[in-house]
């Protein structure tokens, strides 16, 4: 299993508890712009703990969740106790294991930057029904828009494991444009915010793949830095972090 696949091992509890949820406005937008219906079959690729899957399940959609990381997938599988329309499978974006022309929508939440674009596109074209949509969704903190957000990014840069490389990986706009080249593509953004206590800030930070885990030499310095950051920017025991949910929705060129 690749190093990227394993980056979230040991982070699942923090990821599930502290990562911001996807806004319900995502569904409203896809209904309006992409014709999403409750009957549409959805494949959630790189499903993680199932946060994006759950949004579609709440809308009534049957969902196939594909996730390579064993810890993440085990957390996602627990959702099947609540949602009978959820099927969870081990696989990757490049090799999903799903049937040809079997889904109406392919969605990926906070995951496209980990995919290998060319084999992923071939695989998505294979499993998607004619006219189907691919929806790439991210939901994360707003970076570098204020002294507070700049200070948080500086903290991650100083104490994180590979912040610079990871920051480059998140600059996906050119790759998204190339991914849908010759087809159809539109983008939307949904602003929001996340309110956290000190424990929440620590948990949210530990859910990030760049954060040092317990036992790493940078772990304790990271905790100390987070305490100082929270003390400076909190108000009444709570820190407000701006978030943005970004969507890139596209369709591939129809094959002749």
N, C-alpha and C positions, 0 to 999 in steps of 0.2 A: 504494500500500500504506500502511496507517495507521501512525501513529507508534508505536502499541503493538506492532504486528507487527515493527517494526524495532528494538525495544529490545534484542534479544539478538544483533543483528549484531555481530560482533567478539568475542563472548563464548563461542562454541561450544566451543572447546578446553578452557577452564576449566570450563565447565558440565559437559561430558562427563567430565572427569577428577576434579573435586572435589565435585560435588553428591552428597549421600547417596542411595544406592539405596533403592528401595521394598522393605520387608520381605516375605518369602514368606508371612508370616501374612495378608497381604491376600487371597491366593488361598484359604487355608483358611477365612477368614471368609466369602468370597463363595460358596464351596461349601456351607457350612453354612446361611447365612442367605438366599441368593438362588438356590440350586440351580444354580450354575455347573457346567457339564460341559465336558469337553475338546472336544466338538463345537460348543459355542456360538461363534458368530461375533461378534467384538469389533471395535468402531470406537473407536480412540484419537484423540480430537479435541484439537488443540493438542498433538500428540505430541512436539514438541521433537526431541531426539536419539534418542528411542525407548526411554527407560528403563522406562516403564510398559508399553509394547508388549512389551518383552523378557520381562517377568514373565509375561505371558499366553502368549507364544510358548513359554516354558519349560514351561508347563502343557499345551501341545499345542493351544492355540486358534489358529485362523486369525484374523489381525488386519489390519484396514484402518487405516493410520496417516495422519491428515490434519494437515498442518502448513503454515501460510502463509509462514513465514520461510525464505528460500532456503538460508541457511547451516545452520540447524537441520535442514531437510529433507534436505539433502545428507548430513549426518551420519547421519540415520536410515536413509537409503537404503543405506548401507554394511552395515546389518544384513541386507539381503536376500541378501548373499553367504553368510550362515550359516543364515538362516531362510527356507525356501521358502514358508512359509505367510504371509509378510508382504508386503503391497502398500502402497506409500507414494504418497500423492496430495497435490497442492497444493490447499488449500482452507482455509476458516475455519469456525468453529463455526456461523456464521449461514448459510453457503453451503458445505456440505461437498462437493457434487458426487456424493454416494452415492445409490444407488437407493432408491426407496420400499420400506419394510418389508424392509430387507435385512440387518439385524443384530439379534442377541439382547441384546447388552450395548453400551452406550455408556459409555466411561470417559474421564476427563479428569484428568490429573495436573498439579498446580501451575499450572492454567490457567483455572479458572472465573472468577477475578477479572478476566480480560481480556475475557470474553465480554459481548456485549450480550444481556441475559436474554430479552427478549420474542421477537426473531427466532430466537434460539438454541433456545428451547423449541419454537417451531413447526417448526424444522428437525429437532430430535431426535424429535418426535412423528411426523414424516414418515418418517424412516429406520428407526425402531425397530419391530420386530415386536410384535404384541399380547402383552402381559404382560412385555415386556422391561424390563430395569433400566438406570438411569443411575447411574453410580458416580463421584462426585467425590472425588478423592484429593489430599491435600497431604502433603508430607513435608519438614519444615523445622525450623530451630532453634526451641527454646523461648525465648520472649522474656520478659524482665522478671521472671524467677522467682528470681533470685539476683544478688548484686553483680556477678558476672562477666557475666551476660547483660545486665544493665542497662548496664554499661560498654561492651559491644559495640554495643548499640543507640544509645548516646550518640555513639559514634565514627561510626556510619553517619549519624546525624542531623547531625553537625557537618560531615562531609566529603562526604556523598552529594549527589546532584544534586537529587532531589525526594523525600526520605525521607518527609516528613509526608503528602504526597498519596498516596504508595505505601502507607503504613501504613494509611490509611483504606480504600484499595482492597482490602486483605486482610481487612477486617472484613465477611465475606460471609455470616454466619449469617442475617441477615434476608432477604437476597436468595435464599439457598438455600431458606428456608422458603416464600417467595413462589413460587419456581420450581416447587416440588412442591405448591403449594396445591391442596387438594381430592383429592390423591392419597395416596401412601404414602411415608413417610420414616423412616429410622432412622440413627443416628450411632454410630460406634465410634472409639476411639483406640488406637494401638499405640505405647507409649513406646520410645525407643531412645537411642543416643548415637553421636556421630561423633568420632573421634580424629584430630587433625591436627598436623602439624609447622608451622613458620612458613611454609614454602612452600605447604603445604596451606591454611593460613589465608588467605594472600594470594590463592591461586587461587580458593578458595571465595568470598571477598569480591568478587573481580573477576567472578565469574559472576553476581552480583546486578545487576539492572537499574538500581539506584540508584547503583552505583559509578562514579566517574569513570574514563574510559578514558585510556590514554597520550596525552599532548598536552593534556589538560585541566589547568587551573591547580590543581585540587584533587588531582590524581593523586599527586604526590610527597608532599604533606602526609598523604594517606591512607596511603601506604606507611609513612611514619615513625610514624604513630599506631598502625598495626597492629604494628609492631616493638615499640613500648612496651607495647602491650596484651598481646602474647604473652609478653614478658619477665616481666610481672607475674603472669600466670595460669598459665603452663605448669608442668608438673612432669616432670622428667627428659626435657626436650625435646619434650614432647607436651602438647597442649591437648585437654581433653575438653569437648565441647559437647553438651548434652542436645538430643534431637530428639523430635518427635512426628509420627506418621503419622495423619492424621485422614481419616476416610471419612464421606461423606454418601451414602447409598444410597436411591434413590427410584424409584417408578413413578408414571406419570401416570394421571389418571382415564381409564378406558376410554371411548372415544367411542361413542355410541349409533348 
